[in-house]
Amino acid sequence: MPEAKLNPNIIYELHHALDPVILQVADRVLKLKCFKRAHEHFNWDMLNDIGIINLLRKDYLRHGSVVKTFKLYQETRLDRRSQRYESIFALLVVTIVGAVIAGVILENYKDNKSKLATWLERMKEEANLFGTGDKIPNIFASVFRNRNRIPYIEKFCSSTADMMLEDFNLVLKCFIAREMHHDGLISYADYTELLEHFLARSRSSKSIPILKKFQDFYQEYSLSAGSIDSKKIFMAIEAYSKGSIAKKLEAVGAKLNLPKNTDTADWFHGLPTSPGAVLGIGHVFGYKRTKTKHPIILVVDSAKFTPKDIDWLSSSSGAVTTNCGMTGHIPVICRGLGIGCVVLPFPDFSRIRNGNRIGICGTKGIVATGLLVKM
């Protein structure tokens, strides 16, 4: 007997059924304070914008091509020259959140089927507000049963959503080209030429004369305080999405196969005092240093640091400190050693625990901890 024909929108229906969870997380990600200037390009009104987001999401999840969806969106614009990216960025954030949440559920479905059924039943009333309540009990079983036959399931139902990073960076390049045009650095004709080059996914670096100018601007933009950092966004999405769905499923007794963050997961912005980026294990000065194959990042209050302690700093790959500025002893020594250093306000500094996974960027003044750090 031949297999039943699959619904081409089955992944969309899965994501849409999870909207009570997805949209809460996406709204949180889109409004993160750390985006600052980028926040204006991630500004959306859920009530007014969800219609166009769902139209684009249904298209994207069906064929898996952000290029096709980008072109579809541009065709809906009354003014083709307006080139607004807010809805495209919101679409990507919503879809990435959905991919992570759906991935967690499907990866744990077999061992937690009865617990998931309990949670899904509880969620039906809330899902009815989105018109998805009737589909909830069956959609997960259908996707899990047919998972080897569904196109793009690895891309759109993954707890890491790594396969969507390339799509996000593609749209980011188009957006940065638009910023160059907005700032008067290139003409509209140059902007559209760049756009066509990116959307064609050309591998040639010499295909258009304006590309070198774009590459120089892109490098400068990526180091600016207001830049849209795709890796940062993906880390935040993964942490918030997994944390949100884990809390809901563990409340009904599900046992999830997720990495446990025993301490904390935070994202801090501080004063960049020595360039350099590193991922490692935090050593809070005064505590026993963890034995690890990973780099060590010294976490030390400058007020408690003396010249005799310099060996601890010289044997580290980066530093996080407080109670000082650019000319403090620790930042000066770090610049001499060629390692990254970030100065945090004391309330943020005091939240870092010995043995935390830590990522620092001394160029941008960023410190990430816990689940936000992949090594």
Secondary structure as UniProt FT lines:
FT   TURN            8..9
FT   HELIX           10..17
FT   HELIX           19..30
FT   HELIX           33..42
FT   HELIX           46..63
FT   HELIX           66..76
FT   TURN            80..81
FT   HELIX           86..107
FT   TURN            108..109
FT   HELIX           110..112
FT   HELIX           113..127
FT   HELIX           128..130
FT   TURN            133..135
FT   HELIX           136..145
FT   TURN            146..149
FT   TURN            151..152
FT   HELIX           153..156
FT   HELIX           162..164
FT   HELIX           165..182
FT   TURN            183..184
FT   HELIX           188..199
FT   TURN            200..201
FT   TURN            209..210
FT   HELIX           211..222
FT   TURN            225..226
FT   HELIX           230..250
FT   TURN            251..253
FT   STRAND          267..269
FT   STRAND          271..274
FT   STRAND          277..284
FT   TURN            285..286
FT   STRAND          296..301
FT   HELIX           302..304
FT   HELIX           307..309
FT   HELIX           310..314
FT   STRAND          318..322
FT   TURN            326..327
FT   HELIX           329..337
FT   STRAND          340..343
FT   HELIX           346..349
FT   TURN            350..351
FT   TURN            354..355
FT   STRAND          357..361
FT   TURN            362..365
FT   STRAND          366..369
FT   HELIX           370..372
//
